[in-house]
Amino acid sequence: VSDATTLAEAAAPRIPANNLQMLISLSQKNPELLHQLGMSAQMLATEVERQQRSTQLRAVGEADKRAADSGRWAEWLGSYGRRLQREAEAGAEPGERVRAMNGANP
C-alpha cells in the first residue's frame, strides 16, 4: 500500500509530456517516421495510458486512497477467510496448507 503521489509517479509515462504529444502528432502524420525513431504505435499507446493513469492518481486524495485500500483489503481478507473455512469444512489439514505455502513461496 503506497500513497497516491508515489503511485502517480510510478505510473507516469517514461517520455516527457511535451515529447509524448509531439510523438502522437507524428504518429498521425507520418507513422513510418515514428517507426524509424524506434517507436511503435503500441509503445506510444502504452505511454498515453500511463499518462492517463498518472493523472487519475494525482487527482485522488490521501484520505480517499486510504479508504479505498482499506475496502480492498477488507474484501480480500473476507474472501481469504471464506476460502479457509471451505477448506476446513472439506477436511483439509492446516499443516498441509502451511507446507504447500512454504514450498511455493520464497
C-alpha positions in Angstrom: 0.0 0.0 0.0 1.6 3.2 -1.2 0.4 6.8 -1.1 -1.3 8.2 -4.2 1.6 10.5 -5.1 4.1 7.7 -5.2 1.8 5.6 -7.3 1.2 8.5 -9.7 5.0 9.0 -10.1 5.5 5.3 -10.7 2.7 5.3 -13.3 4.0 8.4 -15.1 5.0 8.0 -18.7 8.7 7.5 -19.4 8.5 10.1 -22.1 8.2 13.7 -21.1 4.7 15.1 -21.8 5.8 17.6 -24.5 7.6 14.8 -26.3 4.7 12.5 -26.0 2.4 15.0 -27.6 4.8 15.5 -30.4 5.1 11.8 -31.0 1.3 11.4 -31.0 1.1 14.1 -33.7 3.9 12.5 -35.6 2.2 9.0 -35.5 -0.9 10.5 -37.1 1.0 12.4 -39.8 3.9 10.0 -40.5 3.7 6.6 -38.9 6.8 5.4 -40.8 9.0 8.1 -39.2 7.7 7.1 -35.8 8.9 3.6 -36.6 12.3 4.9 -37.7 12.6 6.6 -34.3 12.3 3.2 -32.7 8.7 3.6 -31.5 5.7 1.5 -32.4 2.1 2.5 -32.1 1.7 0.1 -29.2 4.6 1.7 -27.3 3.0 5.1 -27.8 -0.4 3.8 -26.7 1.2 2.4 -23.6 2.8 5.7 -22.7 -0.5 7.5 -23.3 -2.2 5.0 -20.9 0.5 5.6 -18.3 -0.1 9.4 -18.6 -3.8 8.9 -18.1 -3.3 6.6 -15.1 -0.9 9.0 -13.5 -3.3 11.9 -14.0 -6.1 9.9 -12.4 -3.9 9.0 -9.4 -2.8 12.6 -8.9 -6.5 13.5 -8.5 -7.0 11.1 -5.7 -6.8 12.5 -2.2 -4.9 10.6 0.5 -8.0 10.0 2.6 -9.8 8.6 -0.4 -6.8 6.4 -1.2 -6.6 5.0 2.3 -10.4 4.3 2.4 -10.2 2.5 -1.0 -7.2 0.5 0.2 -9.0 -0.4 3.4 -12.0 -1.5 1.5 -9.9 -3.7 -0.9 -8.0 -5.3 2.0 -11.3 -6.0 3.9 -12.7 -7.6 0.7 -9.6 -9.7 0.2 -9.4 -10.8 3.8 -13.1 -11.7 3.8 -12.6 -13.8 0.6 -9.5 -15.5 2.1 -11.3 -16.3 5.3 -14.2 -17.8 3.4 -11.7 -19.9 1.4 -10.0 -21.2 4.6 -13.5 -22.0 6.0 -14.4 -24.0 2.9 -11.1 -25.9 3.0 -11.6 -26.6 6.7 -15.1 -27.9 6.1 -13.7 -30.1 3.3 -11.3 -31.7 5.8 -8.1 -30.0 4.7 -5.2 -30.3 7.2 -3.8 -26.9 8.3 -0.3 -28.4 8.4 -0.5 -29.4 4.8 -1.6 -25.9 3.8 1.5 -24.5 5.6 3.8 -27.0 3.9 2.3 -26.2 0.5 2.6 -22.4 1.1 6.2 -22.7 2.3 7.0 -24.9 -0.7 5.6 -22.3 -3.2 6.8 -19.1 -1.5 10.4 -18.0 -1.5 
